Amino acid sequence: MQYTIAPTEERHLSPIYEVIGAVARERRFLTFTQLPPRDESLAFYRSILSRNLPYFVALADQKVVGWVDVTSLIGQTRAHIGALGIGLLAEARGKGLGMQLMRAAIEKAWARGFTRIELTVRDDNLNAQALYKRLGFEFEGRFRRGSVVDGQAHDVLAMALLR
């Protein structure tokens, strides 16, 4: 199987929606466990594209298996900050694609003028935490019981990378 990282294009948006849905249904990695309505989601994805923000897909033989985006925060005092989101289908994990996606997004974020990239990660997602640390993200705080799924609470860790 041939894996590649590519800038997101319009043709990738519907497959991204499906991938995000699959990751959300795992109920472990994202802040939501079910997707918002398709039209709202696609409008959000298009807004990322239209603003030329960092937005990349991981492809397995041209099939979308993951994504990363860095979106800008609201407010003039936070315009220098990007919020990073990433996810991969289960079968695409452990192949180095997360690292490749993150590197592409970080490089474009710096080129777009961001000087800080933030993310959050659940305390039990040790693989993601290790990836973020390898890329230079540092732990900045803990949201105690910041995530509750099916009645089970988890802490959420705040991490950031500074340019």
C-alpha positions in Angstrom: 0.0 0.0 0.0 1.3 3.5 -0.9 0.9 6.1 1.8 1.2 9.8 1.0 0.5 13.1 2.7 -1.1 15.8 0.6 -2.7 19.2 1.0 -6.4 18.9 1.4 -8.5 19.6 -1.6 -12.3 20.0 -2.1 -12.5 16.4 -3.3 -11.2 15.2 0.1 -13.8 16.9 2.2 -16.6 14.2 2.1 -14.0 11.4 2.8 -12.6 13.5 5.7 -16.1 13.7 7.1 -16.4 9.9 7.0 -12.9 9.4 8.6 -13.7 11.9 11.4 -17.0 10.0 12.0 -15.2 6.7 12.3 -12.7 8.2 14.7 -15.4 9.9 16.7 -17.3 6.6 17.0 -14.3 5.1 18.8 -15.2 7.4 21.6 -11.6 7.9 22.8 -9.8 10.5 20.7 -12.0 13.4 19.7 -14.0 15.9 21.7 -17.2 14.6 20.1 -18.5 11.1 19.8 -20.8 11.8 16.9 -20.5 14.2 14.1 -22.3 17.4 13.7 -24.6 17.6 10.7 -22.8 16.9 7.3 -23.6 20.4 5.9 -22.2 22.2 8.9 -19.1 20.1 8.9 -18.4 20.5 5.2 -18.9 24.3 5.6 -16.3 24.3 8.4 -13.9 22.3 6.3 -14.4 24.7 3.4 -13.7 27.6 5.7 -10.3 26.1 6.5 -9.5 25.7 2.8 -10.7 29.2 1.9 -8.4 30.8 4.6 -5.4 28.7 3.4 -4.9 27.3 6.9 -2.8 24.2 7.4 -4.9 21.3 6.3 -3.5 18.0 5.1 -4.7 14.4 4.5 -3.1 11.0 4.8 -3.8 8.9 1.8 -3.6 5.1 1.4 -3.6 4.4 -2.4 -5.5 7.7 -2.8 -8.1 6.9 -0.1 -8.3 9.3 2.8 -7.3 7.6 6.0 -6.4 10.6 8.2 -6.3 14.4 8.4 -4.7 17.2 10.3 -5.7 20.9 10.5 -4.5 24.0 12.3 -7.3 26.5 12.8 -7.0 30.1 14.0 -8.5 31.2 17.3 -11.0 33.9 17.7 -9.9 37.3 19.0 -7.1 39.7 18.0 -5.0 38.9 21.0 -5.0 35.2 20.0 -4.5 35.6 16.3 -0.9 34.2 16.6 -2.3 30.8 17.9 -3.3 27.8 16.0 -5.4 24.9 17.4 -4.3 21.6 16.0 -6.7 18.7 15.3 -5.6 15.3 14.0 -7.0 11.8 13.5 -6.2 8.6 11.7 -8.3 5.5 11.0 -7.4 2.6 13.2 -5.8 0.7 10.3 -3.6 3.7 9.4 -2.1 4.1 12.9 1.5 3.0 13.7 2.8 3.7 10.3 4.4 7.1 10.9 1.5 9.0 9.2 0.7 11.0 12.3 4.3 12.3 12.4 4.2 13.2 8.7 0.8 14.9 9.0 2.0 16.9 12.0 5.3 18.0 10.4 3.4 19.2 7.3 0.9 21.1 9.4 3.5 22.7 11.7 5.7 23.8 8.8 2.7 25.5 7.1 1.5 27.0 10.4 4.9 28.7 10.9 4.8 29.9 7.3 1.3 31.3 7.9 2.6 33.4 10.8 1.4 31.3 13.8 3.9 31.4 16.7 2.1 29.0 19.0 0.2 25.8 18.3 -2.1 24.3 20.9 -3.8 21.0 21.3 -5.5 18.9 23.9 -5.2 15.1 24.4 -6.9 12.7 26.8 -4.7 11.4 29.6 -5.1 7.8 28.4 -4.0 8.5 24.8 -0.3 7.7 25.5 0.6 7.1 21.8 -0.5 10.6 20.8 1.2 12.2 23.8 4.5 10.5 22.9 4.1 11.8 19.3 3.4 15.3 20.4 6.4 15.2 22.8 8.7 14.0 20.0 7.7 17.0 17.9 8.5 19.4 20.8 5.1 20.0 22.3 5.2 20.6 26.0 2.7 19.9 28.7 1.1 23.1 30.0 -1.8 22.0 32.1 -4.5 19.5 33.1 -8.2 19.8 32.8 -9.3 17.5 35.6 -12.3 15.3 34.4 -12.2 17.4 31.2 -13.8 14.6 29.2 -16.6 12.3 30.1 -17.7 9.4 27.8 -20.3 6.9 28.9 -20.1 8.1 32.5 -16.3 7.6 32.6 -14.2 10.8 33.3 -10.7 11.4 32.0 -8.4 14.2 32.5 -7.5 16.2 29.4 -3.9 17.5 28.9 -3.1 20.8 27.3 0.1 20.9 25.2 1.7 23.6 23.1 4.5 24.1 20.7 6.1 27.6 20.4 8.1 28.9 17.5 
